[in-house]
């Protein structure tokens, strides 16, 4: 495999308000962060600071809360094992969203989904506050592979495999890039695509007379959903995880 991307920690020299610094790390809502600072519970470079508006060097300042060192990260990256019945959105007035699954401290980080999974689709979903990273994952230009396990009516055959490999044209004229279809059992298959058109995997299989009854995303690049991460569970990604997203087989 070849790695074509390395994650970025945002270690720049920007100065930000101390209350924003704490809030961005998920310590508490910003109003509560101000109270923590005014109460003398926050130190910067060994000195107690009580003014929330104090500017600090985000990447280099040694900031502690109640004596515990806080590690600054401008960009944050997480994987979520999305359950069925949850909307991939940052907010929805009628339905539960993927952000509603997160604990309060993560909901304060300004995260958003990288791409989307349909409401009834389960599996690996990435969340971040890094727009450049999200673009690279989603854009067909970078051809990041996304793999799905599907249960379908009927069983795909060799003709379906060949059609996927050639690149399907859907009923409405939508042209799909060549994709990989593997038969994994009776009424079961695995699909690998490098783009993310609307309901793409479902529409591709339906166009071959194999409507999908269940769909789960297994991996993005070489980053696979861990078996031990239960549905609704979230895990922060390490540097090596980010590299796996952009690994080329």
BELBELHU-V242525 format. One line per field, one symbol per residue. phi: phi as a letter, one per 20 degrees, with the letter a starting at -180 (. if undefined). Layout:
phi = ???
This chain:
phi = .dedbcfcemeddfdcffffgfffenfaggffffffffemeddclndfdddgegecfgedfedcclnefdefcfdcccdcefefndeeaeabfdcfdffffefgfefeemfbfembdggeedofcecbddffggfffefggelffcdcecdcencgcfffgfffffoedfgenfedfgcddcedrfmcbcccccbbfglgfffffffdmcgedbbbeebcmdedffffefgnecbfeegfffffgdfdf
